[in-house]
Amino acid sequence: MASIGPVIKEWYDYLNQGKMMGMKCQDCGSMEFPPVPVCDHCGSMHMEWAEIDPHGEVFAINANSTGIHPYTNEVSLSGYLRFKDGNIFIGRIDNYGVEQQDELIERIAKEGPLKAELVVGPLDEHFKYPWIHIL
């Protein structure tokens, strides 16, 4: 059986270095982000670290009234980002606040999904995390 290493710790280590990494299946080629040790598409455990393409489109947003526990209770705006390969990441939007939620909903309704990318930003004084940045 394949060894399942400390994927989450390694992921945070990469983020703290400013690297946006996922895990790529060596059997089917699927990219998993956030990384997981077992392929969601084919069930393989033959996964290797690979840098992701951080670009995609935000197709929906919502206000997160509880913050990101235990790091902050601050209300934030979250987005649903679809990568070019079809994978979806849900995360905090770094360049719009909750007070701009209606504006973004209107933009999505008029323009369709909004171009965006993931950027590495601070989660707290010790950790970094991927934030969605709308272009």
C-alpha positions in Angstrom: 0.0 0.0 0.0 1.2 3.5 -0.8 2.2 5.8 2.1 0.0 8.7 3.0 2.3 11.5 4.1 1.5 14.7 6.1 -0.2 16.3 3.1 -1.8 19.2 5.0 1.4 20.2 6.7 3.3 20.0 3.4 0.6 22.1 1.7 0.9 24.8 4.4 4.7 24.7 4.1 4.4 25.3 0.4 1.9 28.2 0.9 4.3 29.8 3.4 6.9 29.7 0.7 4.5 31.4 -1.7 3.9 28.3 -3.8 0.4 27.2 -4.9 0.6 23.4 -5.0 -1.9 20.6 -5.6 -1.5 16.9 -6.1 -1.4 15.3 -9.6 -2.6 11.8 -10.1 0.2 9.8 -11.9 -2.4 7.3 -13.3 -5.2 9.6 -14.8 -3.5 13.0 -14.7 -6.2 14.6 -12.6 -5.1 17.6 -10.4 -6.5 17.8 -6.8 -6.7 21.2 -5.1 -6.7 21.5 -2.2 -4.4 18.5 -2.2 -5.6 15.0 -1.1 -3.6 11.8 -1.0 -6.1 9.8 -3.0 -7.4 10.8 -6.5 -11.0 11.9 -6.5 -11.4 10.8 -10.1 -9.9 7.3 -10.3 -9.1 6.3 -6.6 -5.3 6.0 -7.2 -2.9 6.7 -4.4 -0.1 7.5 -6.9 -0.1 11.2 -6.3 2.7 13.7 -6.6 3.1 17.4 -5.8 2.6 19.8 -8.7 2.2 23.5 -9.1 -1.3 24.5 -10.1 -2.5 27.1 -12.6 -4.1 29.6 -10.2 -6.3 31.2 -12.9 -10.0 30.6 -13.2 -13.4 32.3 -13.0 -15.7 33.2 -10.1 -19.2 32.1 -10.9 -20.9 32.6 -7.5 -20.3 34.5 -4.2 -21.7 34.5 -0.7 -21.1 36.3 2.6 -19.4 34.3 5.3 -20.9 35.6 8.5 -18.9 33.3 10.8 -15.4 34.2 9.6 -12.7 31.5 9.3 -12.7 29.8 12.7 -10.4 29.7 14.7 -8.4 32.4 12.8 -10.9 35.2 12.7 -14.5 36.1 13.4 -14.4 38.8 10.7 -17.2 38.6 8.2 -15.9 38.1 4.7 -16.9 37.5 1.1 -16.3 34.1 -0.3 -16.2 33.0 -4.0 -16.6 29.8 -6.0 -13.7 29.7 -8.4 -13.7 27.2 -11.2 -10.3 26.4 -12.6 -9.7 25.7 -16.3 -9.7 22.0 -15.6 -13.1 22.2 -14.0 -12.1 21.8 -10.4 -13.8 24.2 -8.0 -12.2 26.0 -5.0 -14.3 27.9 -2.4 -12.3 30.6 -0.7 -12.2 34.2 0.7 -12.1 37.0 -1.8 -9.2 39.3 -0.9 -10.1 42.5 -2.9 -13.8 42.9 -2.2 -15.7 43.3 1.0 -19.1 42.1 2.1 -20.5 45.6 1.4 -19.7 45.0 -2.3 -21.6 41.7 -2.5 -24.6 43.1 -4.4 -22.2 44.8 -6.9 -20.5 41.5 -7.6 -23.8 39.6 -8.0 -24.9 42.2 -10.5 -21.6 41.9 -12.4 -21.9 38.1 -12.6 -25.5 38.5 -13.8 -24.5 40.9 -16.5 -21.0 39.7 -17.5 -21.1 36.0 -16.6 -18.2 34.5 -14.5 -15.5 36.9 -13.4 -11.8 36.3 -14.2 -9.9 35.6 -11.1 -6.8 34.0 -9.7 -5.6 32.5 -6.4 -3.0 34.4 -4.5 -1.2 33.5 -1.3 -2.2 35.7 1.6 -1.9 35.6 5.4 -4.3 33.4 7.4 -2.8 34.5 10.7 0.7 35.4 11.9 1.9 31.8 11.3 0.1 30.5 8.2 -0.7 31.6 4.7 -3.7 30.5 2.6 -5.0 30.8 -0.9 -7.2 33.8 -1.4 -9.3 34.5 -4.5 -8.4 37.8 -6.2 -10.9 39.0 -8.8 -9.2 40.6 -11.8 
